[in-house]
């Protein structure tokens, strides 16, 4: 594609990333790269022009794709953030506290950030308050207020607002939360995920009863209590037992809702916290809207993706290979670019600035994996492709960590770094000895470095490469884009690798060997691909497991058990059904598709 953008790619750039005002009018994508490179190099204390040139170098030809907010906001004269998404602070269980949290969310979204919110701190429906005697309405009615706010913010521009809502699996209103999306259009601006604990999974597998509880301070009178870890608290708190259910019944209700309406997803929250590099100071109970960045209160995600299709040499030939040296070099420079985003960005709230600068968390990932596999003559999901993907992500991970250590030597470690406690982290202990030794000697610039985002819109910008680590959806399909005036325009799209192969072969039809699409893959192929990469991702992975509409529920249930056994941090599935429609089809995205599966997602 070089520097010219054709058809839908150019339209995406014009609508979402091109900067124009009374003093600037970007005529080409190269002008955008220049703006981004200049803005992010400006925070360097020495040799800024050289860093600008290097940053522009990895942006050229879409080899590295910064997150959408970076592309749209770096170097512009607007009060916007360069961070795609945030997790909000705990919601205080009071009317003033709830509406303070709503205001913070509105301010964050108005300045360009998607949000994640844990609603577990809100009293269950029907609870009588100790002080006022009023009866609580529960989390779901308040979620509707957030949903309406998000729709109002959307009316100010063409970007869809994105929100993730989480609720603990032991919250008394979990059943209502699980079934919230059964009514078409309900909470349509939210993704929903249940925080699933190891104890709950053990209860499911042991066919045990499960206690639904809430902190005892919310209740008048006396009753059975027990100590339990709870959202917003670092230490266990006394909780009142509200009722008992069969763990398997609740688990099946969660899975039945996912089968019927594609939500909720599940987050294996104990695993997320156990593997958190900062588990010595953070408690996580929510993620960004697409799930690839589990974050503490007021945490932010700073995302960018390496476009693997641009690193394949001699594609569609027996000599096809990934340029491993260029891959490592791109990862190294991308770490510095994303680290600079933290210093260059504005923040909607001061708490967000403090959190981001304290941990300097970034999320370097990949896109175009499925297309790259086709170009290399590999088949998505088979053993050879899994080993290739594992080696590739290992290279990116280790290059990123070594780059962050080098940055720490130059600029200092992240302020919250505590050497001995950090080195005891589960993920850190899995790294090679030279990396652990480097951290011990020199520290590290960023608490976390890797995340694999969905990358829908930025992948479209790069010529419709396959998104993130997802398989190719179809050879060709129709896709709707949201225009600035709110209209939907439909485009006919062809997969990048297929377009390249046809151009190379001099044909307008046919497809290369090893070209497989979502419809031809088993759920196990999806899970195995996610599992192959997860050991080299310190944040998490956004992945949708596509399920055929004809899949029996008994088979569908096994997907979530397998996800847990494969040590994934979460699981999201999508099965076409009468309520959600289909994600993409001959006529575009279903109007009622859940927001997590609509391709206009905020996360990129």
N, C-alpha and C positions, 0 to 999 in steps of 0.2 A: 504493500500500500504506500510505502514511502511517506511523503508528507501530504499527499492529497487524500481526501476522504470522500468516499462515494456513497450515494444514496442514504441509507439509514444511519450509517456511521457519522456522516457529516451532520445529519439532522440531530443526532444525539449531542454532538459537540456544540452545535448552535444553540440548542435548547438548554443544556445543562452546564456546560463548562466554558464556553466562549465568554470573554469579558468585554463588555462595551459600556461606556458612559460618555460624558461630555468631553473627556480628555483621552479616552482610549477606545480603540476599535480593532480588535484582533481579527486579522484577515485570514490567517491560516492557523492550523494546529501548532505549527512551529512557534508562532507568536505566544500561544498558551504555554508551551514548554519553556520558552524564554522567561515569561513572567513567573512561573512556578520556580524554576531554577534560581532566578535572581532573588526572589523572596526568601527562599530557604537557605541560600548561601549567605544572605545578609546577616544572619546571626553568628556566622563564623568570626572569630576574633582576628584571624590572619588569612590572607590569600583568598578572599571571597571570590574574586573573578575566576580563579582556578577551580574552586568548588562548584561555582555556577556552571562552568563548562562540563565538569564531570557529571553533575546532576542532569543537565540537558542531554548528555550522552546516553544515559540509561533510559531516558524518556523517549528518545528518538525511536521511531518505528515501533512504538508501544512495547518496548522490551520490559519496562517496569511501569506499572499502572498504579499511581498513588490513589488512595481512596477518593471518592467523589467530592467530598467537602474540601480536600486539599486542592484538587484540580479547579474547583469552582471558586475557592476563597483565597488561595495564596496570592499575595501581592495586590489584592483589590482594595479599593477605598470604600469598604463596607464593613459594618459591625457584625461580622459573622465568625463562626468558629471553624477551625480546620479539622475538628474531631467529628467523626460520623455519628457516634452514639455515646450515651452516658447511662449509667445506672444511678437512679436517684437515691436520696437519703431515706432512712426509715420514716414511715408515716406514723406520726404520733396519733394515738387512738383517742382523739378528741376532735370536735368540730373545728376549732381554730387550727389544730395541727394538720388535719386533713386538707383544709383549704390553703394553708401555707405550702404544703407539698404540691397541691394542684398548681399554685402560682409558680413555684420553682419549675415544675414540668412545662408549663406554658412558656415561660421565658426561655427555657432550654430549647424547646421545639421552634420557637419563633426565630431563634438565631441559627437554626439549621441542624440541630442535633436530634436524632432519634433517642428514645429512652427505654430503659428497663425499670420495672417497679415490682417490689415484693409487697403484696397486699396481706401477708400473713399476720402483720401486727394489728390488723383491724378485728375488733370483737366479732364473734359469730352472730348471725341473725337470731334475734329473740333474747339476747343477753340483757339483763337489767343492770344498768350502771350502779355501782356502789354509792356514788355521791349524789346523783340527780334522780335516780329511779327511772330514767328514760330507757326505752328498749332499743337496742341496736338493730340496724337494718342489715348488717353484714357487709362483707367486701363487695359483693356483686353490684348493688345499686351505686356505690361510689365509683366503681370501674366504669359505669355508664357515663358518669360525669366526665371522667378522663377521656372517654371515647368521643363525647360531644366536643370537648375542648380541642381534641386533635383534629376533628373535622373542621372546626372554626379556623384553626391555624392553617390548614390546608387551603382554605378559601383565599388566603393571601398570596398563593403562588401555585406553581404546577408540580411541586415535589410532594409526593405522598408522605404523610406523617407515618412514622413507624413506632410501635410500642410493643414491649414484651411485658406481660403480667405473669407473675409466678405466685404459687400458693403451696404451702407445705402439705405433705400427704397426711399429716395428722391434725390439720385444722378442721374444726367441726363443720365448716361450710364447703369441704372439699367436693362433696357430691354435686352441689349446685355449680361450683366452678367447672367441674369436669363436663357437665352437660350444657354449659353456657352457649356453645356455638350451634346447638341443634336447631335453633330458630334462625333461618336465613337472615342475614343482615345484622344479627346481634353481635355487638362488640367487634365489628368488622375491621376496626383499625388496630386491634390488638392481636398479637400472637399470644397463645396461652401455653404455659408449661407447668407441670406438677413437679415440685421438689421431692424427689423420691430418695429416701434414706436407705442405707444398708439394712437397718433394723426392719424396715418395712419389707424389703425383698426377702429377708430371712423369714419373716412372718408369712409371706405369701407362699414360700416354698415349704414351710413347715405346717401350712394350713392352720395357722394360729389366729387368735383374735387380735384386733388392732385397736388401740385406744386413740380416740379423738379428743384432743386436749386444747387448753388455752391458758396463758398465764393467769395465776390465781388472783392477782391484784385487780383483775377486771370484774370479779364477782363479789356480790354481797353474800353473807352467810358462810356456812362451812360446807365441806364436801371432800371427797377423796382427792388427794393431790399426790403428785410425784414430781421429781426434778427432771427437767428435760431441756436440752439445748433449744433455744428459740431465736427467731429472727430478731436482729438488732441487739443481741446480747452476746458477749464473748464467753460467758460462763453459764452453765445450766441454771434455770430459774424454776421455782415451784409452779406447777401447772395443775389446773383443775381438770379432772376427768369429766368430760361432757357426755360421752357415750362410747359404746363398744360396737365394733363391726367385725365381720369376717374379712381378714386381709385379702383373701382371694376374691371375694365379692367386689371389694373396692378396686382391686387391680383389674378385674375383668370389666368393670364400669369404665375405667380409664381407657382400656384398649378398645372397648366397644365404641366409645365416642370417637377415638382416633380412626377406627375402621369406618364409621358412619359419616363423619364430618371432618376428618383430617386433623382434628385437634381435640385434646391438648397433646403437646409433645411431653417428653419426660426429660428431666435433668437429674443425673445421678449425683446428688449434691454432696454427699460425703466424699465421694471420689474426687469431685472438683476441689473441695476444700483440702483434702489430704494431699493432693498433687500440686496445690498452689505454692509457688516459690516464696510467697510472703505469708504462709499460713501461721507464722509466728506473730503476726500483727493484724491479720485481716480475717474477717468472717464473711463469706460470700453467700448470697441468697438470691441472686438474679444475674441475668446476662444482658448483653445488648440485644436488639430485636431479632437478630437471626441466630444467636446462640454461640458465635465463635469466640466471644470474649466474656468469660465470667468475670464480674467486677464487684469490688466492694462498694459501699455507699459513696456516691459522687465520683466513682471511677469513670474513666473515659477511654474510648478505643481510637487508636491512631493506626490506620490500616493502609497496606499497600501490597500489591501482588506482582510476582514475577510471571511474565507471560511466556510459558514454556514453548509455545509454537515458534517464537523468534530465536530459540536456541537450538533448534533441530538443524543439523547439517545433512545435506544430501537426502532430503526427504523422499520417501517412496522408492528408495533404491536399497540394494543389499548393504550399502555402505552407510546407511542412515544412522545417525548417532546424536546424542546430546553433547553440546560443547560444555564439558564439565568445568573447564577453567573459566569460561565466560559466565557460567552459572554461579560459581563461587564469587567471582568478581562483582557480579550484579548484586548478589545478596549482601556482600560487604558494603558496597556503596549505598544500597537501599537502607541499611541500618542507620547510617549516618544521616541520610535524608530524613527518615522518619523521626530520628532523635531531634533533629532541628525543628521539626514541626511543633514539638512541645514548646520551644522557646519563641517560635514565630506566631503561634496561635493566640487569638482572644478566647475567652471563656465566658459562657453565659452567667456562671455563678462563681464567686471567689472560692467556695469549697471545692469546686471542680479543678480550678487552677492549682490549689494546694495539693490535691490528691495526685494530679497528673505530674506535677513537678517533683513530688516526693518519691514516686516510684519510677517515673519515666518509662512506663509500660508502652510497648509498641506491639504491633501484630503484622509481621511479615509473612505473606503466604504465597500461593500459586494460583494461576488460572491457566486454562487451556490444556489441562492434563489429558483429557480424552482425545482431543485433536492431536496432541503430540504423540500419543500412543499409536494412532492410526498412521501418522507420518513416519513412525519408526517401525511399522510392520508388526505391532503388538496388539493383542486383543484385551480390551478393558475387562478386568476382573479375573483373568486367568493367572496361573501361578507365575509365569514369566513377567507379566505386566505388574503384578503385585510386588515382585522382587525389585523390578525397575523403579517403581514408585517409592518403595521403601528406601532404596539407595539414594534416589534423588532428594527426598526430604531429609535424609540424614546429612547429605552434603550442605543443603541450605541451613539446617539447624546448626551444625557445627561451625559453618562459616559465619553465621550470624553471631553466635556466642563469642567466637574469637574476635570478631569486629567490635563487639561491645566491650570486651576486655581492653582492646587497644584504645577505644574511646575513653575508657576510665583512666587509663594511664595519661591520656592527653588532657581530659577535661574534668575528671573526677567521677566517682561512683554516684549512683542515685542516692539522695539524702537518707532514705530509709534503710540503706544497706547495713546489715549487721553480719559481718563475715562468717563467724562460726555458725550462727543459726541459719543463715542462707545456705551454707554448704551442706547442711543436714537435710535440705529439702529433697523430697522423693525424686523429682525430676532432675535436680542438679546431681544427685548421686549416680544417675544413669549416664552422665556425660563422660567422655574420655578423660583419662587422667591429666593430660596436658591442659585441658580446659579448666578442670577443677583446681589444678595447681596455679593456673593463671589468675583465677578468681581469688584464690587465697593470697597471692602476692600483690595483685594490682587492683582488686575489686572488679566491679562490672558497672557499666553505665546504665543499663536498663534491667529492671526486675524481671520482665518477661519479654520475649522477642518474636514468638511465632503464633500465627493464627491463620486459619484458612476460611476466608469469607466467601459468600455466594458470588460476588463480583458480576452480577447480571448486567448492569448498565455499562460499566467500564469494559467488560468483555465485548459488548455490542459495539462500543466505540472502537475497539481494536479490530474490527472486521468480522464480528460475530464468531469469535472463538468460543469453544465450549467453556462453560462457567465453572470456575473454581476446580474442584475435583469431581464434579458431576459428569456422568456420561453424556454423550451427544443426544439431544432430544429427538431429532429427526433429521433426515437429509435436507428437507425444505419444509417450511411451515409459515404461517402467518402470525404476525406479532403486532399488537397495538401499542402505540406510544402516546403518552399524555402530553398534549400541547400546552403552551403557556396560558391559553385562554380556556383550558379545561376540556377541550375537545379531544377525542381519541382518533388518531390516524393509524390506518393499518398498513403494514409493510410485508412484502413477501421476502423471506429470508432463506439463505442457503448456508449451511455450515461452512466454516472457514476452511477446514481441511479438505472437504469435498470440493469446494471452489478451487482451491489450489491444485488438487489432483487433476481435476478436469482441465484446468488451464495447462498443466504440464503435459497431459496426455493428448491435448488438442481435441477434446470431445465435449459435447454438451450433455451427455447422459452417462449412466453407469456410476459405479463407485469402487473405491479401492478394496483390496482384501483387508480383512480385519476391521472393516467399518461396521460397528455394532451401535445400536441405539438403545435408549432406555427400555423400549418395549420388548427388546430381545434379551434382556438381562434378568436374572433371578434376583430377588432381594438379597440373597447371600453374597452376590457379586458386589452389590453396593456396600454392604456391611464390611466385607473383607477389605475393600479399598480404604474405607474410613479407618479400619483397625490397623492397616499397614502403615498409615501415616501418623496416627495418634501418638506413638511413642516418641516422635520427634517434633511434637507440637506442644509447647508449654502452656498455651492458652487452651483453645479448643477448636473444633471444626464445625462449620455449618454444612449439613448434609441432609438432603431429603431422600428417603428410601421410597422409591416409586413402587407401588403395589398394583397389580392388575385388578381391574374391577371385579373380575371373576374369582379372585382368590377367596377360598373359604375362610371364615373367621378363625377356625381352628389352626390353620396354617399361619394366618396373620399374627396370632398371639405369640408364636415362636420367635418372631422377629425381635421383639423387645427383650425376651429372655436371652436371646443370642447376643444382642447389643450389650447387655449387662455382663454376660460371660466373656465377651471379647474386650472388656475393660474400656468401653467407650464412655465418654462423659455425658452423653445424652443421645436421644433418638427421636427423630421426627419422620413421620411417614406421610405419604399422600396417595390416596386411592380415589379415583374418580367416582362420584356418586351424585345422586339427584340434588343434594343440597349445595355442594360446592361447585359442581360442574367439573371441567377439566382445566388444568393449568394452561396448556397451550393446545390448540387444535386447528383444524382448517379454518375456523372462524375467530381464532384468537383466544385470549384468556376468558375464562368463565366469569361473568359479572359477580357471582357470589363466591368465587374462590377465596379461601382464607388468605389473609394478608401475607402469611409466611410463605405462601406459594405463588403469589403474584409477582411477575417479573419486573415490576416497578419498585422493587424494595429499596428502602432507605439505606441499607447497610453498605452500599458502595457509592 
